[in-house]
Amino acid sequence: MAALLGHLLARHWRRQQARPDPPPARDEIPDGPPGLGPREPTDRPPAGVSGRTLCPRWVVSRVPLPQPTISVPRSRNLVAEFLTEHHDWAGRFPSGELVYAIPEVALGSLARPTSSHPPARFDRATVDVERAFARLCRGLNAVGVWGTTPVSFPLLRPPVPPPDTAAMRARGWSVAQMAAIGGLVDQTTGANQRLVGVAGWLMTEPTFLHAVGDLRTRWEALPPFLRPRFPLDRGCVSADDAATPRVRVVEEFVAAFEPVLDRWGLTGFATWDLPVPQGPLLPNPLPASSPAHPRHGVHLFVPIHYPLQGDDDLLRRVRDEQRAQAADLGIDLSFGGLAHPETHAYLVRLQHLERAIRARFPGHRPRGLIDHIEEAAAVVLSLSTDRVRRLRIDLAACRRGHRTRVFRRPPR
C-alpha cells in the first residue's frame, strides 16, 4: 500500500512541476523526526517546489503510514518467546504449522454463550491468550505466524488511517497538501479493497483452487530444506540456486508455479490460503523484460498529446478487453473486470475468519460452533447474522462451481 501511495504522490508531483513557485519560507519546512527538532534549511524541497507542491522524496517520508520497525530476527524472537510463554495454548497446534490470529473484536462472540447453544467455546484464560496473540500479530503487521515467522498480508489488515490533520498542520503543511494526501490515501484504500475482492473470487473458484492444490502437493513433495520459503513469488529461487544440480527439483516446481501466477494475474502467495493479486500500474514502471512484468491485463497507451474526453467510453472498452482476455485464458468471464468486488471481499474475509476459528478445534466440530462463527463474523464484518448466513451459503455455492446462481454473469 505504501508503495502505491508513493507512486500516486510521484504522479501528483510531476503534474505540479508545471507550476513553479518560490522556495518555501523557513516556517513552511516540516519538522524532522520526533526528538530531532526542525530540519535544517539544507533539507528544503527542491527549487520550485513550494508548500503547495508534493515531492515524493520530500513528502512521502512524512506521511503517517504504519511502517515495520522490528527486524525479521527480532520478530521471530518475539513469536518464539510468545509460544514458549503460552506453551499450553501453542501445543494445540501442530509444531511449526501456520496459525492465523482471530481478530480481537471476534473474541467476545467466541467466549459468551449463544442463545441457542449455551456452552461457551473459549474460557477466560483462552480468550486472554488469543487476545495477546492478536495484539502480537498486529504489532508485527501480520495476520498470523508460520512456525516463528510472521505472515504478512496487507490486504486483510485494517485500512491505513487517514493522516492526522493536527500533526500535518503542526508541521506546516498547507491545506492543499493535506487535502491531496487525504485523497491519495482514500484512493489507495479503495484500490486495496478491490484487490481483496479479487482474492475472494479466486479463493471461491474451483479451477483456481485445483491449481493451487496441485502446486501445494508439488511443494510438499520437495525435501523440507529445498522448499522455497513463503511468501512465494517469482524471486523464490535465485539464479545461483538454479545452476546447482541439487535444486533441479525446485526448478521443476518453479516451472509449474510461474504459469499459475501468469494465468491468474498474481504476484505471489503469502500462504496457500492467501493469493496476492497484481494491482494496477499507471503508468507501468516495469520494462517488458522484467520478470515482474504482468503477463496479461489491458496495456493502455495514451500519447501525451491525445485529448481524452468524457464521451470516449474508455472504461467500457477496458472492461470488454478484460473479459475477452479472461475468455482467451479459459477463465469464467466474471473474473474480467470483477463484478461485485465488495461481496467477494466479504467472502474472503468470512472464509479467513472461519478458517482461523476452526483451526482451534482440529479433528472435530464442537456443538454450536457454527453459531459462534456466524456471530463473530457479524461483528468483524459489521453485518447482520442473517447476512452472514447468506454469505456462507453463497461461499459454499461458489466453491462447488455454482457462481452463476449467486451472481448474475456480466454482459458480454
C-alpha positions as CSV (number, residue, x, y, z in Angstrom):
1,M,0.0,0.0,0.0
2,A,2.8,2.4,0.9
3,A,4.4,1.7,-2.5
4,L,1.2,2.5,-4.3
5,L,0.7,5.7,-2.3
6,G,4.3,6.7,-3.1
7,H,3.6,6.2,-6.8
8,L,0.5,8.3,-6.6
9,L,2.4,11.1,-4.8
10,A,5.0,10.9,-7.5
11,R,2.4,11.3,-10.2
12,H,0.9,14.3,-8.4
13,W,4.3,15.8,-8.1
14,R,5.1,15.5,-11.8
15,R,1.8,17.3,-12.6
16,Q,2.7,20.1,-10.2
17,Q,6.1,20.8,-11.8
18,A,4.4,22.9,-14.5
19,R,3.5,25.4,-11.7
20,P,6.8,26.7,-10.3
21,D,6.6,28.7,-7.1
22,P,9.2,30.5,-5.0
23,P,11.1,28.4,-2.4
24,P,9.2,27.9,0.9
25,A,9.9,30.1,3.8
26,R,11.7,28.8,6.9
27,D,8.4,28.3,8.8
28,E,7.0,26.2,6.0
29,I,9.7,23.5,6.4
30,P,8.2,20.4,8.2
31,D,9.8,19.3,11.4
32,G,12.2,16.4,11.4
33,P,11.6,13.1,13.1
34,P,10.4,13.3,16.8
35,G,13.2,14.3,19.1
36,L,15.4,15.8,16.4
37,G,13.7,19.2,16.1
38,P,13.1,21.2,12.9
39,R,15.0,20.2,9.9
40,E,17.9,22.4,8.7
41,P,17.4,24.6,5.6
42,T,19.6,22.1,3.6
43,D,16.6,19.7,3.7
44,R,14.4,22.2,1.9
45,P,12.4,20.8,-1.0
46,P,14.0,21.2,-4.5
47,A,13.9,24.6,-6.1
48,G,10.5,25.4,-7.5
49,V,8.7,23.2,-5.0
50,S,6.5,25.1,-2.5
51,G,4.4,24.2,0.4
52,R,1.6,23.6,-2.0
53,T,3.6,21.1,-4.1
54,L,4.0,17.4,-3.3
55,C,7.5,16.0,-3.9
56,P,7.7,12.2,-3.3
57,R,11.1,12.1,-1.6
58,W,10.3,15.2,0.4
59,V,6.8,14.3,1.5
60,V,6.3,10.5,1.4
61,S,8.6,10.1,4.4
62,R,6.2,12.3,6.4
63,V,3.0,10.5,5.5
64,P,1.9,8.9,8.8
65,L,1.7,5.3,7.4
66,P,2.4,2.3,9.6
67,Q,5.9,1.1,8.9
68,P,7.6,-2.1,10.2
69,T,10.0,-1.1,12.9
70,I,11.0,-4.6,14.1
71,S,13.7,-6.6,12.3
72,V,13.0,-10.1,11.0
73,P,15.2,-11.9,13.5
74,R,13.7,-9.8,16.3
75,S,10.1,-10.5,15.2
76,R,10.9,-14.2,15.1
77,N,12.3,-14.0,18.6
78,L,9.1,-12.3,19.8
79,V,7.0,-15.0,18.3
80,A,9.2,-17.7,19.8
81,E,9.0,-16.0,23.2
82,F,5.2,-15.9,23.0
83,L,4.9,-19.5,22.0
84,T,7.2,-20.5,24.9
85,E,5.3,-18.5,27.4
86,H,2.0,-19.8,26.3
87,H,3.1,-23.4,25.6
88,D,-0.2,-25.0,26.6
89,W,-2.0,-22.9,24.0
90,A,0.7,-23.4,21.4
91,G,0.5,-27.2,22.0
92,R,-2.9,-27.3,20.5
93,F,-1.4,-26.7,17.0
94,P,1.0,-29.0,15.1
95,S,4.5,-27.8,15.7
96,G,5.8,-25.3,13.1
97,E,2.4,-25.0,11.4
98,L,0.5,-22.0,10.2
99,V,-1.7,-20.3,12.8
100,Y,-3.9,-17.3,11.9
101,A,-4.8,-14.7,14.5
102,I,-8.5,-14.3,15.4
103,P,-9.4,-10.5,15.5
104,E,-9.8,-9.2,19.0
105,V,-13.4,-7.9,18.2
106,A,-14.4,-11.5,17.5
107,L,-13.2,-13.0,20.8
108,G,-16.2,-11.7,22.8
109,S,-18.6,-13.7,20.5
110,L,-16.5,-16.8,20.9
111,A,-16.4,-16.5,24.7
112,R,-20.0,-15.9,25.6
113,P,-22.8,-18.4,25.0
114,T,-25.1,-18.1,22.1
115,S,-28.9,-18.0,22.6
116,S,-29.4,-21.5,21.0
117,H,-26.2,-23.2,22.4
118,P,-25.3,-22.1,25.9
119,P,-21.8,-23.7,26.2
120,A,-19.0,-21.1,25.5
121,R,-16.3,-22.0,23.1
122,F,-13.4,-20.2,24.8
123,D,-12.8,-19.9,28.6
124,R,-11.4,-16.7,30.0
125,A,-7.8,-17.9,30.0
126,T,-8.0,-18.9,26.4
127,V,-9.6,-15.5,25.4
128,D,-6.7,-13.7,27.2
129,V,-4.1,-15.7,25.3
130,E,-5.9,-15.3,21.9
131,R,-6.1,-11.5,22.6
132,A,-2.4,-11.4,23.3
133,F,-1.7,-13.3,20.1
134,A,-3.9,-11.0,18.0
135,R,-2.0,-8.0,19.5
136,L,1.3,-9.6,18.8
137,C,0.4,-10.1,15.2
138,R,-0.9,-6.6,14.8
139,G,2.3,-5.2,16.2
140,L,4.2,-7.2,13.6
141,N,1.9,-6.2,10.8
142,A,0.9,-9.8,10.4
143,V,-2.2,-11.9,10.1
144,G,-0.7,-14.9,11.8
145,V,2.5,-16.9,12.2
146,W,4.1,-19.9,10.4
147,G,6.3,-21.5,12.9
148,T,8.1,-18.4,14.3
149,T,7.8,-16.4,11.1
150,P,5.1,-13.7,10.9
151,V,2.8,-13.9,7.9
152,S,2.2,-10.6,6.2
153,F,-0.9,-10.0,4.1
154,P,-1.7,-6.3,4.0
155,L,-5.0,-6.8,2.1
156,L,-6.5,-8.2,5.3
157,R,-5.0,-5.7,7.6
158,P,-7.2,-2.7,8.7
159,P,-7.1,0.2,6.2
160,V,-4.5,2.9,6.6
161,P,-5.9,5.5,8.9
162,P,-6.3,9.0,7.5
163,P,-3.4,11.3,8.2
164,D,-3.7,13.2,11.4
165,T,-4.7,16.7,10.5
166,A,-3.3,18.3,13.6
167,A,0.1,16.7,13.1
168,M,0.2,17.8,9.5
169,R,-0.8,21.3,10.4
170,A,1.8,21.4,13.2
171,R,4.5,20.6,10.6
172,G,3.4,23.5,8.4
173,W,1.5,21.5,5.7
174,S,-0.7,23.6,3.5
175,V,-4.5,23.0,3.1
176,A,-3.8,21.8,-0.4
177,Q,-1.2,19.3,0.7
178,M,-3.4,17.9,3.4
179,A,-6.3,17.5,1.0
180,A,-4.1,15.9,-1.6
181,I,-2.7,13.4,0.9
182,G,-6.1,12.5,2.2
183,G,-7.4,12.0,-1.3
184,L,-4.4,9.7,-2.2
185,V,-4.9,7.6,1.0
186,D,-8.6,7.2,0.0
187,Q,-7.6,6.1,-3.5
188,T,-5.1,3.6,-2.2
189,T,-7.6,2.2,0.4
190,G,-10.2,1.8,-2.4
191,A,-7.8,0.1,-4.7
192,N,-6.8,-2.4,-2.0
193,Q,-10.4,-3.2,-1.2
194,R,-10.9,-4.1,-4.8
195,L,-7.9,-6.4,-4.7
196,V,-9.4,-8.1,-1.5
197,G,-12.4,-8.8,-3.7
198,V,-10.1,-10.4,-6.4
199,A,-8.7,-12.6,-3.7
200,G,-12.2,-13.5,-2.6
201,W,-13.1,-14.5,-6.2
202,L,-10.0,-16.6,-6.5
203,M,-10.5,-18.4,-3.2
204,T,-14.0,-19.4,-4.2
205,E,-13.1,-20.6,-7.8
206,P,-12.8,-24.4,-8.1
207,T,-10.4,-24.2,-11.1
208,F,-8.0,-21.9,-9.2
209,L,-8.3,-23.9,-6.0
210,H,-7.4,-27.1,-8.0
211,A,-4.3,-25.4,-9.5
212,V,-3.2,-24.2,-6.0
213,G,-3.8,-27.7,-4.6
214,D,-1.5,-29.1,-7.3
215,L,1.2,-26.6,-6.6
216,R,0.9,-27.3,-2.9
217,T,1.3,-31.0,-3.5
218,R,4.5,-30.4,-5.5
219,W,5.9,-28.1,-2.8
220,E,5.2,-30.6,0.0
221,A,6.9,-33.3,-2.1
222,L,10.1,-31.4,-2.0
223,P,12.6,-32.1,0.8
224,P,12.0,-29.6,3.6
225,F,15.4,-28.0,3.2
226,L,14.8,-27.4,-0.5
227,R,11.3,-25.9,-0.3
228,P,11.1,-22.2,-1.4
229,R,10.1,-20.1,1.6
230,F,7.0,-18.1,1.9
231,P,6.0,-15.6,0.8
232,L,6.3,-17.3,-2.6
233,D,6.9,-15.0,-5.7
234,R,8.9,-15.0,-8.9
235,G,12.1,-14.5,-6.9
236,C,11.6,-17.5,-4.6
237,V,14.6,-19.2,-6.3
238,S,17.7,-17.2,-7.2
239,A,19.7,-17.6,-10.4
240,D,22.6,-19.0,-8.4
241,D,20.5,-21.7,-6.9
242,A,19.0,-22.6,-10.3
243,A,22.5,-23.5,-11.6
244,T,23.0,-26.0,-8.8
245,P,22.2,-29.6,-9.7
246,R,20.7,-30.4,-6.3
247,V,17.9,-27.9,-6.8
248,R,16.7,-29.2,-10.2
249,V,13.6,-30.4,-8.4
250,V,13.0,-26.9,-7.2
251,E,13.2,-25.7,-10.8
252,E,10.6,-28.2,-11.7
253,F,8.3,-26.7,-9.0
254,V,9.1,-23.1,-10.3
255,A,8.3,-24.2,-13.8
256,A,4.8,-25.2,-12.6
257,F,4.5,-22.2,-10.2
258,E,5.1,-19.3,-12.6
259,P,2.4,-20.2,-15.1
260,V,-0.1,-20.1,-12.3
261,L,1.0,-16.5,-11.4
262,D,0.7,-15.6,-15.1
263,R,-2.7,-17.2,-15.7
264,W,-4.4,-15.7,-12.7
265,G,-2.7,-12.4,-12.5
266,L,-0.8,-12.8,-9.2
267,T,2.4,-11.5,-7.8
268,G,2.7,-14.4,-5.4
269,F,1.3,-16.2,-2.4
270,A,1.5,-15.0,1.2
271,T,0.3,-18.6,2.2
272,W,-1.5,-21.2,0.2
273,D,-4.7,-19.6,1.5
274,L,-3.8,-16.1,0.6
275,P,-3.0,-15.3,-3.0
276,V,-1.6,-11.8,-3.8
277,P,-3.3,-10.2,-6.8
278,Q,-1.4,-7.9,-9.2
279,G,-2.6,-4.3,-8.7
280,P,-3.0,-1.7,-11.4
281,L,0.2,0.0,-12.7
282,L,-0.4,3.5,-14.1
283,P,2.0,4.2,-15.6
284,N,3.8,0.8,-15.7
285,P,7.4,1.5,-14.5
286,L,8.5,-2.1,-15.3
287,P,10.4,-2.8,-18.5
288,A,8.9,-5.5,-20.7
289,S,11.9,-7.8,-19.9
290,S,11.4,-7.6,-16.2
291,P,10.4,-10.9,-14.5
292,A,7.8,-8.9,-12.5
293,H,6.1,-7.5,-15.6
294,P,2.5,-8.7,-15.7
295,R,1.9,-11.3,-18.3
296,H,-1.7,-10.4,-19.0
297,G,-4.0,-7.4,-18.5
298,V,-5.0,-4.4,-20.5
299,H,-2.0,-2.4,-21.6
300,L,-3.1,1.1,-22.5
301,F,-1.0,3.6,-24.3
302,V,-2.2,7.2,-24.5
303,P,0.1,9.8,-26.1
304,I,0.7,12.9,-24.1
305,H,-0.9,15.0,-26.8
306,Y,-4.1,12.9,-27.2
307,P,-7.1,14.8,-25.7
308,L,-9.2,12.4,-23.6
309,Q,-12.9,13.3,-23.4
310,G,-15.8,12.2,-21.3
311,D,-17.5,10.5,-24.2
312,D,-14.6,8.2,-25.1
313,D,-16.3,5.3,-23.2
314,L,-12.9,4.2,-22.1
315,L,-14.0,2.3,-19.0
316,R,-16.4,0.1,-21.0
317,R,-13.7,-0.7,-23.6
318,V,-11.3,-1.6,-20.9
319,R,-13.8,-3.9,-19.2
320,D,-14.7,-5.5,-22.6
321,E,-11.0,-6.2,-23.2
322,Q,-10.6,-7.7,-19.7
323,R,-13.5,-10.1,-20.3
324,A,-12.1,-11.0,-23.7
325,Q,-8.7,-11.9,-22.2
326,A,-10.5,-13.9,-19.5
327,A,-12.2,-15.9,-22.2
328,D,-8.9,-16.4,-24.1
329,L,-7.4,-17.9,-20.9
330,G,-10.4,-20.1,-20.3
331,I,-11.4,-18.3,-17.1
332,D,-15.0,-17.5,-16.2
333,L,-16.0,-14.1,-17.6
334,S,-17.0,-12.8,-14.2
335,F,-13.2,-12.6,-13.4
336,G,-12.8,-10.0,-16.2
337,G,-13.2,-6.6,-14.5
338,L,-14.6,-8.4,-11.5
339,A,-18.2,-7.5,-10.8
340,H,-19.3,-7.3,-7.2
341,P,-15.9,-6.8,-5.6
342,E,-17.4,-5.8,-2.3
343,T,-19.3,-9.0,-1.9
344,H,-16.3,-11.1,-2.9
345,A,-14.3,-9.2,-0.3
346,Y,-16.8,-10.2,2.3
347,L,-16.4,-13.8,1.2
348,V,-12.7,-14.0,1.6
349,R,-12.8,-12.2,5.0
350,L,-15.5,-14.6,6.2
351,Q,-13.6,-17.6,4.8
352,H,-10.4,-16.4,6.5
353,L,-12.1,-15.9,9.9
354,E,-13.8,-19.3,9.8
355,R,-10.5,-21.0,8.9
356,A,-8.8,-19.3,11.8
357,I,-11.5,-20.3,14.3
358,R,-11.9,-23.9,13.1
359,A,-8.1,-24.4,13.5
360,R,-8.7,-24.0,17.2
361,F,-10.7,-27.3,17.1
362,P,-8.7,-29.7,15.0
363,G,-10.4,-33.0,14.2
364,H,-13.8,-32.2,15.5
365,R,-16.6,-29.6,15.4
366,P,-18.0,-28.7,18.8
367,R,-21.7,-28.4,19.2
368,G,-22.8,-24.8,18.4
369,L,-19.5,-23.8,16.7
370,I,-21.2,-22.6,13.5
371,D,-23.4,-20.2,15.6
372,H,-20.4,-18.8,17.3
373,I,-18.6,-18.4,13.9
374,E,-21.6,-16.5,12.4
375,E,-21.9,-14.2,15.4
376,A,-18.1,-13.5,15.3
377,A,-18.3,-12.8,11.6
378,A,-21.2,-10.4,12.1
379,V,-19.1,-8.4,14.5
380,V,-15.9,-8.4,12.3
381,L,-17.7,-7.6,9.1
382,S,-20.3,-5.3,10.6
383,L,-23.2,-7.3,9.1
384,S,-26.3,-8.9,10.5
385,T,-26.1,-12.6,11.3
386,D,-28.7,-13.3,8.6
387,R,-26.5,-11.7,6.0
388,V,-23.5,-13.7,7.3
389,R,-25.5,-17.0,7.0
390,R,-26.4,-16.0,3.4
391,L,-22.8,-15.3,2.6
392,R,-21.8,-18.7,3.9
393,I,-24.3,-20.3,1.6
394,D,-23.1,-18.2,-1.3
395,L,-19.4,-19.1,-0.5
396,A,-20.2,-22.8,-0.5
397,A,-22.1,-22.5,-3.8
398,C,-19.2,-20.7,-5.5
399,R,-16.7,-23.3,-4.3
400,R,-18.9,-26.0,-5.8
401,G,-18.9,-24.2,-9.2
402,H,-22.3,-22.6,-9.0
403,R,-21.2,-19.0,-9.0
404,T,-23.9,-18.0,-11.6
405,R,-26.5,-18.9,-9.0
406,V,-25.1,-16.3,-6.7
407,F,-24.1,-13.6,-9.1
408,R,-25.5,-12.6,-12.5
409,R,-23.0,-13.1,-15.2
410,P,-21.7,-9.8,-16.6
411,P,-22.9,-8.9,-20.1
412,R,-20.7,-10.0,-23.0
